[in-house]
Amino acid sequence: MSQFLSLLRKNFVAFLVFSLIVPMNSLSAQNEHEKAEEPFNASEVILHHVMDDHVWHLWDHGGTIYLPVIVYSSERGLDVFSSRNFYDDHHNIVEYNGYKLDHNHIYFADSGKSVLDLSITKNVAMLLINAVLLLVIFLAVAKGYEKNKGKAPSGIQSFFEPIILFVRDEIVKPNIGHHYERFLPYMLTLFFFILFGNLLGLLPGAANLTGNIAVTLTLAVLTFLITNFNGNKAYWGHIFWTPGVPLPLRLIILPVEIVGIFTKPISLTIRLFVAITAGHIVLLSLICLAFIFKSVLVGAGSTVMVLFISLIELLVAGIQAYVFVLFSSLYIGMAMAEDEHH
């Protein structure tokens, strides 16, 4: 018995020494490995997720979708190939067929001349997904209206009908007036396109569609064109010959009014772009804190904050769609206001 206890004590001491030495050696090896690795670059990670790209990276080890590259130039005509050709086995950017990819722009490798890039990028792919989703859902809603004519709505129709009525009765009709029916299809499309784009952008790995200034600018330009093409005589007369104003003041007011025509679409563009992009940057910054500090405590705290901010972003997704349609309706209503009065 005494021999057994003596052997146990010796083994326990050996086990204790082993348990202390091995983790210290492992920690030392881990520190050496971390020193050999590049430091975590939070800004690079955030910009990679916020900006557009020719590849769609969902997760590591096989989670990358290589999108089609479509380029045109007068020298070589139209070229179509996979963006996979721009990356080697270690995911380093390489030249392909005389083209090079630099900061998501494609150039000729020899001359550095840019080409016309018509590629299906990450945001374009998300745009197509958004459009298909809208078509599928609202074709089903339209079919529900036909099926339940004179009856209570059911299924997907019952979910979207209150939202459609809200946009019609609380946003479009009060701001445009009795001509609102002409613009209601556009306003509903605008509202649900922005709403779906905002919500899809919050999904893990999704593209930042409505946080792309090209998308928000296009929507704003459509509103700008509809507003000014439907502007009546009183609308243009107020801009170029403001009534009831002395002639010297008209010379000052005229450039202000002309600038005001273009500040409306600019405000629509910037408001949506900044609100959505800022929300994504805040969420990604909080997630990156765990990798910067390499602390479980910081990771737990950032997770709670990310959950809280995500709930706010869900609210912002609806608010931004509401605000964009509200101001679009208001601008169109202002352009037609005097006509309605008469």
Buried (B, 14 or more C-beta within 10 A) or exposed (E): EEEEEEEEEEEEEEEEEEEEEEEEEEEEEEEEEEEEEEEEEBEEBBEEBBBBBBBBBEEEEEEBEBBBBBBEBEEEEEBEBBBBBBBEEEEEEEBBEBBBBEEBEBBBBEEEEEBEBBBBBBBBBBBEBBEEBBEEBBEEBEEBEEEBEEEEBEEBBEEBBEBBEEBBEEBBBBBBBEBBEEBBEBBBBBBBBBBBBBBBBBEEEBBBBBBBBEBBBEBBEBBBEBBBEBBBEBBEEBBEEBEEBEEEEBEEBBEEBEEEBEEBBEEBBBBBBEBBBEBBBBBBBBBBBBBBBEEEEBBEBBBEBBEEBEEEBEEBBBEBBBBBBBBBBBBBBBBBBBBEEE
